[in-house]
Structures are given as structure tokens and as C-alpha cells.
Amino acid sequence: MAHNLLAGKKGIIFGALDDQSIAWKVAERCVEEGAKITLTNAPVALRMGAINALGEKLNAEIIPADATNMEDMENLFSKSMEILGGKVDFVLHSIGMSLNVRKKREYTNIKYEWMQKTFDISAMSFHRMMQTMWKLDAINDWGSVLGLTYIAAQRVFPDYNEMAESKALLESYARSFGYHFGTEKNVRVNTISQSPTWTTAGSGVKGFDKFFGYADKMSPLGNASADACADYCISLFSDYTKMVTMQNLYHDGGFSQMGMNPAILENDDEV
Ligand SMILES: NC(=O)c1ccc[n+]([C@@H]2O[C@H](COP(=O)([O-])OP(=O)(O)OC[C@H]3O[C@@H](n4cnc5c(N)ncnc54)[C@H](O)[C@@H]3O)[C@@H](O)[C@H]2O)c1
């Protein structure tokens, strides 16, 4: 149900690939809550076409931008400000891709060129996005910047591979840029640490189906869905969370606080 929480606000949503994407759900919820948005993704993702349907449905323009390319990023923010009629109030970074995971290289046999590319796409792009906003003065006072992350930044999940370090870097950028943005522009920067979620990026991790069930059982509330994540994003874009910044916020049904859940032992054949 919509409550007009983002009435009059403008935003940019990165990373809607298909209707399973977390960013897809966030974009839909933002518009339901009264925001005007632009959508962006890598040119290669745009060629897959699904995002066009979302753009039409939400009356949102789609601006291609490879998140590793500075010119694309500048063009995205300049064009978005033109289309939306001024600076933005919120931005979602929902980008993740690991070359070593995709090409099934083990963590103990990493190819470093791929690792660098992974960091560039999945983490440095967050800094690049914020630096672009900073330089172009593209975000309003009391705006909100969000990135999506995973608890493998703090704890060991062996199959998450180099994405663990990527997420640690992403979360660190949120704190460091959060200082600058907070001090100079009253803008908040946070990351949401989301439960395992059935998406293209999520299901690319080895053993994802079994792990999804494990996390669901371990979490007192069960895994948080992409829809629930979208609701949480709305609250963080809204004016009800103005003083929350530089935080890594767990949205995981309680998983991050659990040590052991008897439910896992009772049903260990099914896990
Ligand atoms: N799915 C999960 O289990 C899970 C859990 C926690 C956090 N996350 C994070 O949520 C975010 C969104 O992922 P998702 O699960 O919705 O999967 P997804 O595959 O739908 O989204 C990933 C997006 O990254 C985009 N992308 C890849 N390379 C890019 C580039 N060079 N430039 C611009 N965009 C690029 C893809 O096109 C895609 O839209 C990611 O940061 C992911 O790590 C996912």
C-alpha cells in the first residue's frame, strides 16, 4: 500500500535487469510512493531488453551507463537532472558482478585482472557514482544514497569468493563518503545488507539454492524478500530517516544476530 512517502522527490535507480532484480522492485515502489525517477544499467544489460518494459510502465527514462566509465556516469547525472527538472533526492546503487565467480575460479586460484574488474564494477562504481554527484552538485540537501551489500563482508561465506572483499570495500566507501556528504551537504549514505535473494546475481553464487534454504531456516523471520527490501529502501529514501547515515543496515530476518538455530539441526536432512 502506498503512503506518498516520496511525493515530490526525484531519484536514480541503478541495476534493474529483470523483474527479479531488487532494483526493479525498488523502482516500482519509488514511483508508487510518488517519486519521479530515471533508470540506468550497463549498455549490455539494456540490450537484453527487459528494462524497457519497466521504463514504460513507470514512465521513466532509461539512460545507459557502464558503472566503470566516468563519462557515462557524468552523462547519466547530467541527463537525469535535465529530465527530472533538477537535482536528485535519492540514488540506489544495486550493482554486483564477479568475474571469478562467473568463470568458476576458486578463491585459492583467483585471476587478479578479473578481481580488479570485479572491484571496479561492484565497489569502485559506488565511489565513482558519489564523486560524480559531488562534483556536479547533483543531489539535494537531506538526500539519501543507498548501496546493496551482503554479510560476507563481515563473516566468511566461502562460495561468495572475491565478492566478500568487494562488499567490504563498498561498505567502507559508504562510511567514508558519508562523512564528506554529511558534513558538506546533509546527505546520508548507507548500505543495506540483504538476505540471499533469487536474482540473476544471487543465483550465480555456487550452491545458492541450498544456502538460500539454510539462511531461511537460520533467520527467525525467514529470508527477507526483494519486495521487503524495496520497502526498506523507501523508508531510507523518505524524510523519516534523515539522521541515519554511514551505517550498514541488516535487512535479513535476524540472520546476522544468530549463532545457531535449533531448526537447522531438527531438519538437517532438508537443508
Ligand atoms: N541476490 C542476492 O542474494 C543479494 C544479497 C545481498 C546483496 N545483493 C546485492 O544486490 C545488488 C543487486 O543485485 P540483484 O540480486 O538484484 O541481482 P541482478 O543481477 O538483478 O542485479 C545486478 C545488476 O548489476 C548490473 N551491472 C553489472 N555490471 C554492470 C556495469 N558494469 N555497469 C552497470 N551495471 C552493471 C547488472 O546489469 C544488473 O542489473 C547487488 O549489489 C548484489 O550484490 C544481492
The ligand as an ORCA input file, in Angstrom:
! r2SCAN-3c Opt
* xyz 0 1
  N      20.619    -11.556     -4.704
  C      21.190    -11.677     -3.525
  O      21.210    -12.755     -2.907
  C      21.809    -10.451     -2.888
  C      22.031    -10.430     -1.489
  C      22.638     -9.302     -0.933
  C      23.006     -8.237     -1.748
  N      22.769     -8.296     -3.100
  C      23.202     -7.173     -3.936
  O      22.078     -6.562     -4.518
  C      22.521     -5.842     -5.670
  C      21.570     -6.134     -6.828
  O      21.684     -7.465     -7.262
  P      20.435     -8.393     -7.583
  O      20.481     -9.517     -6.618
  O      19.198     -7.608     -7.704
  O      20.847     -9.032     -8.996
  P      20.716     -8.512    -10.525
  O      21.544     -9.458    -11.306
  O      19.289     -8.381    -10.887
  O      21.377     -7.049    -10.489
  C      22.758     -6.810    -10.677
  C      22.846     -5.645    -11.634
  O      24.191     -5.183    -11.812
  C      24.240     -4.677    -13.134
  N      25.604     -4.482    -13.626
  C      26.573     -5.434    -13.802
  N      27.664     -4.874    -14.342
  C      27.398     -3.549    -14.506
  C      28.138     -2.446    -15.014
  N      29.396     -2.582    -15.472
  N      27.545     -1.230    -15.037
  C      26.279     -1.048    -14.580
  N      25.537     -2.058    -14.083
  C      26.087     -3.290    -14.052
  C      23.511     -5.763    -13.910
  O      23.180     -5.387    -15.240
  C      22.297     -5.992    -13.032
  O      21.244     -5.125    -13.371
  C      23.970     -6.257     -5.917
  O      24.828     -5.284     -5.352
  C      24.055     -7.545     -5.133
  O      25.380     -7.855     -4.757
  C      22.165     -9.372     -3.682
*
